[in-house]
């Protein structure tokens, strides 16, 4: 999708602080972090959001979470972090390209939101 912010980031049209990239996944620092680690992990395939995902997208969604776990290990925050998928505008989703927030590096309260 040409006008999607995250697709433009993946293509390199918009600079970002890249954390990880492979053939399926791109991860970068959130520009408005809510914790010392706040990384967005996105599939390179454009999927509007979780509610639009299909069974064929299950593997790539799993890859997003496994990539988040790898980044958490690399950053030494395995003692506590969150992976979050916001779904729809009422949840706070503002970019409509599926993305997993990796949030950690501090104590996280419950309930969130």
CORGI-V169860 format. One record per residue. N is the residue number from 1. RES is the residue in one letter. PHI is phi in whole degrees, -180 to 180 (* if undefined). PSI is psi as a letter, one per 30 degrees, with the letter a starting at -180 (NA if undefined). BURIAL is 1 if it has 16 or more other C-alpha atoms within 10 Angstrom, else 0. Layout:
N_RES_PHI_PSI_BURIAL + N_RES_PHI_PSI_BURIAL
This chain:
1_X_*_k_0 + 2_X_-75_e_0 + 3_X_-97_g_0 + 4_X_-73_k_0 + 5_X_-55_e_0 + 6_X_-71_e_1 + 7_X_-64_e_1 + 8_X_-68_e_0 + 9_X_-64_e_1 + 10_X_-58_e_1 + 11_X_-71_f_0 + 12_X_90_g_0 + 13_X_-72_f_0 + 14_X_-124_k_0 + 15_X_-69_k_0 + 16_X_-153_l_0 + 17_X_-92_j_0 + 18_X_-67_k_0 + 19_X_-107_e_0 + 20_X_-160_k_1 + 21_X_-155_k_1 + 22_X_-141_a_0 + 23_X_-68_f_0 + 24_X_-112_f_0 + 25_X_-127_k_1 + 26_X_-133_k_1 + 27_X_-131_k_1 + 28_X_-152_l_1 + 29_X_-68_k_1 + 30_X_-68_k_1 + 31_X_-77_f_0 + 32_X_-131_i_0 + 33_X_-65_k_0 + 34_X_-105_g_0 + 35_X_-161_l_1 + 36_X_-55_e_0 + 37_X_-110_j_1 + 38_X_-145_j_1 + 39_X_-115_k_1 + 40_X_-100_k_1 + 41_X_-114_j_1 + 42_X_-129_k_1 + 43_X_-75_k_1 + 44_X_-70_f_1 + 45_X_-72_k_0 + 46_X_-74_j_1 + 47_X_-126_k_1 + 48_X_-58_e_1 + 49_X_-177_l_1 + 50_X_-62_e_1 + 51_X_-70_f_0 + 52_X_-95_f_0 + 53_X_-67_l_0 + 54_X_-115_l_0 + 55_X_-55_e_0 + 56_X_-67_f_0 + 57_X_-89_f_0 + 58_X_-58_e_0 + 59_X_-64_e_0 + 60_X_-69_e_1 + 61_X_-66_e_1 + 62_X_-62_e_0 + 63_X_-60_e_1 + 64_X_-59_e_1 + 65_X_-69_e_1 + 66_X_-67_e_0 + 67_X_-66_e_1 + 68_X_-60_e_1 + 69_X_-63_e_1 + 70_X_-64_e_0 + 71_X_-62_e_1 + 72_X_-60_e_1 + 73_X_-60_e_0 + 74_X_-60_e_0 + 75_X_-94_f_0 + 76_X_70_h_0 + 77_X_-115_g_1 + 78_X_-66_f_0 + 79_X_-77_f_0 + 80_X_170_j_0 + 81_X_-154_l_1 + 82_X_-126_k_1 + 83_X_-113_k_1 + 84_X_-131_k_0 + 85_X_-115_j_1 + 86_X_-83_k_1 + 87_X_-124_j_1 + 88_X_89_l_0 + 89_X_-62_e_0 + 90_X_-70_f_0 + 91_X_-92_f_0 + 92_X_106_g_0 + 93_X_-66_k_0 + 94_X_-118_f_0 + 95_X_-115_k_0 + 96_X_-96_i_1 + 97_X_-143_j_1 + 98_X_-45_k_1 + 99_X_-153_k_1 + 100_X_-104_k_1 + 101_X_-87_k_1 + 102_X_-102_j_1 + 103_X_-125_k_1 + 104_X_-175_a_1 + 105_X_93_g_1 + 106_X_-155_l_0 + 107_X_-66_k_0 + 108_X_-111_k_0 + 109_X_-78_l_0 + 110_X_-139_k_0 + 111_X_-80_l_0 + 112_X_-76_l_0 + 113_X_88_NA_0
